[in-house]
């Protein structure tokens, strides 16, 4: 941010009176412009057949991480709820019809100012197809997941938490909310 | 937003190619400026003595809702995690020393573009005091809570979920994650 979105005058970095952090403050009208983390919200769309559980992944048609696999997810928009966002992104990126369940994972990625949320979901049919931001969409069992080609650490963690809970459920457990913080920038290969 | 924060030229509202929503787009450099929901994060600081459970509330010294009671909470900052934000706000607003536990509630407030998160917490001592944004801080049992003077619906809901779980726990239950959407603007009296 270089200029004030309200009056077009230059902004400067300073700590406003009563604050403890540097903010972008307008040198003319004095407006303080705050910057806050954004939420990325998605789903874990599940299809179960003959006792085998598969999840729907999308191969990214956009940067960053073009060509890598992800759960359907994206930036939450104003005027929607987190559930709305999870449903919308699943529809947009995977053309998938789902029943949305509970919040399953919350992952902080503080170095990119993001919080990622994933909801469990059940696919209602197999009529999914790649949206404009996906090259292809495909169902994967745990053994089939291309672990080395997953787009983001928050996706790998969520998938691992999910399949661990599936094992736990077979032994009388249940789905739990999983919280995890990604504290270091990922290294691109 | 009236002017581009990158080049100071006027912005206009239009739907960018490949998008489905109106965005603020710069008429000169073409930068698309997205606006996304913000997260408000706080804690439910608990003190238990002789089997009685009390929670710490702060009376707001700032607008909106000056003079009304709230759980310690505030806007999450860049470069911190949701847990960091809950601890920081509890320290800033209530001067309270806590051990932070699991995420307890997630509440969408789409008409103000906010998502509120509250973590359960245990007070480590009784050396709390009002910060600059609080008039006073005080422990309340469920019966003592000033329900008609609570600042925001997300606070009332979180407190009701909390004391309902306390009753459930006495009957063998456990704390659960509570999700709720506040779909209508609150009416000021």
Interface residues (C-beta under 8 A of the other chain):
Chain A: X1 X2 X3 X4 X5 X6 X7 X8 X11 X18 X21 X33 X34 X35 X36 X37 X38 X39 X75 X76 X77 X78 X79 X80 X81 X82 X83 X84 X102 X103 X106 X108 X110 X111 X113 X115 X132 X177 X179 X181
Chain B: X1 X2 X3 X4 X5 X6 X7 X8 X11 X18 X21 X33 X34 X35 X36 X37 X38 X39 X75 X76 X77 X78 X79 X80 X81 X82 X83 X84 X102 X103 X106 X108 X110 X111 X113 X115 X132 X177 X179 X181
